[in-house]
Amino acid sequence: MLRGEGLVAGYLGAPVLLKVSIEVERGEVFCLLGANGAGKSTIAKCLAGALGLRGGQVIIDDVDVTEAGPDERVGRGLSLVPEARHLFGRSSVRDNIILGGWTKSRSARSASFERVMDTFPHLGRLLKKRARDLSGGEQQMVAIARALMAEPRYLILDEPTLGLAPIYVDAILGQAAELARQGVGVLLIEQNVRKSLSIGHRAAVVETGRIVLTGTARELASNPSVVDSYLGGVV
């Protein structure tokens, strides 16, 4: 599994995470819930190596990667799709996707690309377009496709449906569920709490840098505090 143990982190001297521990198993969608600024994206960055820790450990399949950079963590099977996607707008869709497999040999990269295109056949007709000319939903698919080029065992999706049309929301969350069925451990940070819990296996709530509630997705979907705070008071 992917584990963060006692994570302590922050920005410019200000603490954000206060000894957060989290575990994501392969084959599950783990939903991370919380208000804006609670620390969800900071957890994602710490796990992926994009933000240094002030305390704690990150472990991937029993290997301590706390001192490893993002590239080594990708090699260990962890990929991050960051909030706002961060594509190279002037580059083609093909080039953006291929970049996700830059550590592979040419033949392995080609094989990964074919598998990714089987997953996202809709992108086939867009390969020559510039990434910045796509819709938001199409860009998000490109960002996920890029991450899948590394053939991760664990995938972090940080706000993957933010600002997208409903058709893309359903498609992207459906893809997250399908990846879990294929054995990938998915850490899902998603503001559409109701839909994320509907595909999730387990979940946790983050408040001011601490995990305050954990359980199965079904348990949290019926928990009064979660219902009142994130589901509009309606189950």
C-alpha positions in Angstrom: 0.0 0.0 0.0 0.9 3.7 -0.2 1.4 5.1 3.3 2.0 8.5 4.8 2.9 8.2 8.5 2.9 11.3 10.8 3.2 13.8 8.0 4.2 17.3 9.1 4.5 20.0 6.4 3.8 23.6 5.6 4.7 26.6 3.6 7.0 29.5 4.4 7.2 28.5 8.0 3.4 28.2 8.5 2.3 24.6 9.5 -0.4 23.0 7.4 -0.2 19.3 8.2 0.0 18.2 11.8 1.0 14.5 12.0 -1.3 13.2 9.3 -1.3 9.4 8.6 -3.0 7.9 5.6 -3.0 4.5 3.8 -4.2 3.8 0.3 -4.5 0.1 -0.7 -4.2 -1.2 -4.2 -7.6 -1.7 -5.9 -9.5 0.9 -3.9 -10.6 4.5 -4.3 -9.8 6.4 -1.1 -11.7 9.7 -0.9 -10.1 12.6 0.9 -12.7 15.1 2.0 -12.3 18.6 3.5 -12.9 22.3 3.0 -10.6 24.4 0.9 -7.4 25.0 2.8 -7.8 22.0 5.1 -4.6 20.4 3.8 -5.8 17.9 1.1 -3.6 19.1 -1.7 -0.7 19.4 0.7 -1.1 15.7 1.6 -1.1 14.9 -2.1 2.1 16.9 -2.7 3.9 15.3 0.3 3.1 11.8 -0.9 4.2 12.6 -4.4 7.4 14.3 -3.3 6.5 17.7 -4.6 6.7 19.2 -1.1 9.3 18.4 1.5 8.4 17.0 4.9 9.2 18.5 8.2 8.4 15.2 9.9 7.0 11.7 9.1 7.5 9.1 6.4 6.2 8.1 3.0 6.3 4.4 2.2 5.4 2.8 -1.1 4.9 -1.0 -0.9 7.2 -1.3 2.2 9.9 0.9 0.7 10.7 4.2 2.5 10.8 6.9 -0.1 10.8 9.9 2.3 14.1 11.1 1.0 13.3 10.3 -2.7 12.4 12.9 -5.2 9.3 12.8 -7.4 11.0 11.1 -10.2 12.1 8.1 -8.0 8.6 7.9 -6.6 7.1 7.7 -10.1 9.6 4.8 -10.7 8.3 3.2 -7.6 4.7 3.3 -8.9 3.2 6.6 -7.7 1.8 9.2 -10.1 0.1 12.5 -9.3 -2.4 14.4 -11.4 -2.2 17.8 -9.9 -5.0 20.3 -9.4 -5.3 22.6 -12.5 -3.6 19.9 -14.7 -0.4 21.8 -15.5 -0.2 20.8 -19.1 2.2 22.3 -21.7 -0.3 24.4 -23.5 1.7 25.0 -26.7 2.7 21.4 -27.1 0.5 18.8 -28.8 -1.7 16.4 -27.0 0.5 13.6 -28.1 3.7 15.2 -26.7 2.0 16.0 -23.4 1.0 12.3 -23.0 4.3 10.9 -24.1 6.1 13.1 -21.5 4.6 10.9 -18.8 6.7 8.0 -20.0 10.0 9.9 -20.4 11.9 7.5 -18.1 11.0 4.4 -20.3 12.8 3.0 -23.3 11.3 3.9 -26.7 9.7 0.5 -27.1 8.2 0.5 -23.6 7.0 4.1 -24.1 5.3 3.1 -27.3 3.6 0.1 -25.6 2.4 2.3 -22.7 1.1 4.9 -25.2 -1.0 2.2 -26.9 -2.5 1.1 -23.6 -3.3 4.6 -22.6 -5.0 5.3 -25.9 -7.1 2.2 -25.4 -8.2 3.7 -22.1 -8.9 7.1 -23.6 -9.9 6.5 -27.3 -11.6 9.9 -27.4 -8.1 11.5 -27.4 -7.1 9.7 -30.6 -8.6 12.4 -32.8 -7.0 15.2 -30.7 -3.4 14.1 -30.7 -2.2 16.8 -33.1 -4.0 19.6 -31.3 -2.3 21.9 -28.9 -3.3 21.2 -25.3 -4.4 24.7 -24.7 -7.0 24.5 -27.5 -8.9 21.6 -25.7 -11.9 21.9 -23.4 -11.4 21.6 -19.7 -12.6 18.0 -19.7 -10.4 17.0 -22.5 -7.4 18.6 -20.8 -8.1 16.6 -17.7 -8.2 13.4 -19.7 -4.8 14.3 -21.2 -3.4 15.0 -17.7 -4.7 11.6 -16.5 -3.4 9.9 -19.6 0.0 11.4 -19.0 0.1 10.0 -15.5 -0.9 6.6 -16.7 2.0 6.5 -19.1 4.2 5.6 -16.0 1.9 2.6 -15.4 1.4 3.5 -11.7 0.2 1.2 -9.0 -1.0 4.3 -7.1 -2.6 7.3 -8.6 -3.4 10.6 -6.8 -6.2 12.7 -8.5 -6.3 16.2 -7.0 -9.6 17.9 -7.9 -9.9 16.2 -11.2 -13.4 17.4 -12.0 -13.2 21.0 -10.8 -15.1 23.3 -13.1 -15.9 20.6 -15.6 -19.2 19.9 -17.4 -21.3 17.0 -15.9 -20.5 14.7 -18.8 -16.8 14.9 -18.0 -17.4 14.6 -14.3 -19.1 11.3 -14.7 -16.5 10.1 -17.3 -13.5 11.0 -15.1 -14.9 9.6 -11.9 -15.9 6.5 -13.8 -12.4 6.1 -15.0 -11.1 6.4 -11.4 -13.4 3.5 -10.4 -12.3 1.4 -13.4 -8.6 1.9 -12.5 -9.3 0.7 -9.0 -11.0 -2.4 -10.5 -7.8 -3.0 -12.4 -5.8 -3.0 -9.2 -4.6 0.6 -9.0 -4.9 2.4 -5.6 -6.6 5.8 -6.3 -6.4 8.7 -3.8 -9.2 10.9 -4.9 -9.4 14.6 -3.7 -12.8 15.8 -5.0 -15.2 18.5 -4.2 -18.1 16.6 -5.5 -18.4 14.7 -2.3 -21.6 12.8 -3.1 -20.3 11.4 -6.4 -16.8 10.6 -5.0 -18.2 8.7 -2.1 -20.5 6.8 -4.5 -17.4 5.2 -6.2 -15.2 5.2 -3.1 -14.2 2.3 -0.8 -12.8 4.2 2.1 -12.7 7.9 3.0 -11.3 10.4 5.5 -12.1 14.0 6.5 -9.3 16.6 6.9 -9.8 19.6 9.0 -7.1 22.2 9.7 -4.3 19.8 8.9 -5.5 16.8 10.8 -7.6 13.8 9.8 -10.6 13.9 12.1 -12.8 11.1 10.7 -12.2 7.9 8.8 -14.3 5.0 7.7 -15.8 3.3 4.7 -17.3 5.5 2.0 -20.7 4.3 2.9 -20.2 5.1 6.6 -19.1 8.6 5.9 -21.9 9.2 3.4 -24.4 8.6 6.2 -22.4 10.3 9.0 -24.4 13.3 10.3 -21.4 15.6 10.4 -20.4 14.7 6.8 -24.0 15.1 5.6 -24.4 18.5 7.3 -21.0 19.8 6.1 -20.6 18.4 2.6 -23.9 16.9 1.4 -26.2 19.8 2.1 -27.9 18.1 5.0 -29.5 15.5 2.7 -28.5 11.9 2.5 
